[in-house]
Every structure is written in C-alpha cells, then in structure tokens.
C-alpha cells in the first residue's frame, strides 16, 4: 500500500492531532489531564450514555473510562446515575461545573484547531468536515449525534472553527 493511502492519512493525522492537543493542554496548565478532558468532552457529546458506551466511543477500555469518570465525578464535573432501563448500568451526564472547564479549554482547543486547518479557507474547512462526516457514516451504523464539541464554537456559527472530536 502506498504511504499516502487514505487510511494511513486518516490514522496518522488523527495521531498527530491528538499529540498536538495533548501537548497544548499540558503546556497551558489546564485543570484536567488531556485524557480527562477527552472523557469529559465525550460525556458532554453523548449526555446520558452508559459508561460502557462512552468507553467504546472513546476507544478505551471500560476500566480506563471508569477511572476517568471517578476523577471527573470527584471534581463535581460529571454525575453517574442508575440507568432507568437497567439498574445494573450507570449513565453519565455533565454537571454545571463542567461549563467552566469547557470555557477554560476553548482557547487551547481553538488554537490547536486553527493550526490543524491553517491555510484552509472557510469553504475548504466545510468540505473537509462534510467529507470526513460521510467517511464516518460509511463506517458505522450508529445514529450520529448532532451535538457540537463543548470545547469549540459551533461549525455553523460565525466562528471559523469546527468540532474537535467530531470523529467520536
């Protein structure tokens, strides 16, 4: 396979993007680790989902997600409650306290995003977004959420940014 195949480019770009975001979070001295921020963003995007579903969507082991959620719950950023349909399962939601974390994180996330799309005009940004959304839809049969990334301005607003974890 050529080194510039679409699959390789997607995986390598995702790896580089994640590394850049994690570096920026550490350098900014944010109140949460990159993993905790990522977990919190997934909870916000998929409000009311079960822990196991969140772990799957985030691509981590259930025990890893549980550890993230333990720390986030300890800081009052998420709340786990019993699933109405299955008392053995827990569903997770963000709390009001999470809003301030997202506000603290937005400048960092926006700067990383702007680096990601540097040199792209608005139309190119929308095209990339639309094409990657279609690729994701081709690879899943799950219903897609319309939720925006809580750390980023809406893609359809006046801001020239798009969701950071749109591939969730």
N, C-alpha and C positions, 0 to 999 in steps of 0.2 A: 504494500500500500504506500502511496506517496505520502511524504511527511506533511503535506498540506491538505490532507483529506478533510472533509467537513467534520467528521467525528473527532479527529485529532485536534482540529482547531477549536471546536467547542469545549472539549475537555481541558485543553491547555489554557485557553482563555479564561475558563472558569477558575482554574487553579491560580493563575496569575492575579485575577481579580480578587479572589479570596485572600491571597497573601498580601496584596496591597491594602485591602480593607483592614485586615488584622494588624498590619504594621501601623497604619494610621490610627487605629484605636489605641494601641499601646502607646504610641508617641503622644497622643492627645491626653493621655492620663484619664480616660473616661472612668466612670464609677463601676463599670462592669467589664468582665473579660470579653474578648471577641466571641467566644462560644456562648457566653451568657446572653450577649446582645443578639446573637443569631437566634438563639432559642426564644428569646422574648419577642423578636420580630415574627417568628413562626406562630407563636401563641396569638399574637395580635392579628395576623393574617387569617388564621384558622380558628377564631374565637369559638370556644365551646367544643373543641375537638378532644377526643380521648388522647391520653398520653402516648399510647402505642401508635396512634395515627400520626401524631406530631413527630415521633421518633422516625417513623418510616419516611415521612415527607422531608424531614431534615437530613435523612441519610445517616443516622446514628443508631447505636444500639439502644434498646429501651432503658437499660440501666444508666447509660450516659445521659439520656433525656431526663430521667428521674433525678439524677444528681444536679443537673442544671436547674430543674424545677424546684428542687429542695432549696437551693441557694436563692433563687428568684422569689420563692414564697417567703423565705426567711427575711427578705428585704421588703416584703409587702408589695411586690410588683405583679405577682400572679396569685390566683386563688384556685385551688383544686376542690371540686365538689363531686359528690356521687352522681353518676350518670342516672338519669330518670329511668332509662330503659334497661339498665344492667347495674345493679347495686355493687357489683364487684369492680366495676370500672370507674375511673375518675375522669372528669372533663376539666379542662383548664381554660381560664379566662384571665385577661389582664385586669389590673385594678387602676384606679385613678392615678395612683403614684407612678405608673408606667409612663404616663404622658410626659412627665418632666425628664425622664430618661431619654425618650424619643426626641424631645426638644434639644437636649444636650448633645445627642448623637447626630442630629440633622446636618450641622455644618461639616462634620467629618465625612459623613456618607455622601453629601453633595459634592465635596471636593474630590473624593475618590471617583464618583460617577463622572464628574466633569473631565477628569483625567482619562477615564475609560473612553469617552466619546469626543475627545479633543480632535478638532478638525472636521467633525461631522456637522453639517447644517441641520436645522430642525427637521426637514423632510427626511434626510438620511437617518436621523435618530428614530423617527416614526417607522421607517421602512424596516430597520434592524429589529425594532421592537415587535412589529407585526410578523415578520418572518420567524423570529425565534418563538413567538407565541404559537404560530402554526406548527413549528417543529415539535414543540412540547405537546400540542394537541394530538399530533400524529403518534406520539409515543405513549400516550395514556388514554385510558377510557374513563378516568375520574372526571367528575364535573369540575370545571375551572372556577376559581373564586374571582370575583370582581374586585376584591379588596386591594387597596393600594398598600405599598410598604409604608408603615407608620413613620419610618425614619426619613422618608423622601417626599418632596412635593408631588402632587398628582401629575401624571403624564398629560392629562388633558387641560391642565390649568395654564396660566400664563408663564409658569416656571418652565425652563427648558430641561427639566430633569425627568428621569423615569425611575420606576421602582428598582430597588437594589436587588432584591431576591425574587425577582419575577419568575425565576425558574423553579420555584418551590412547588 
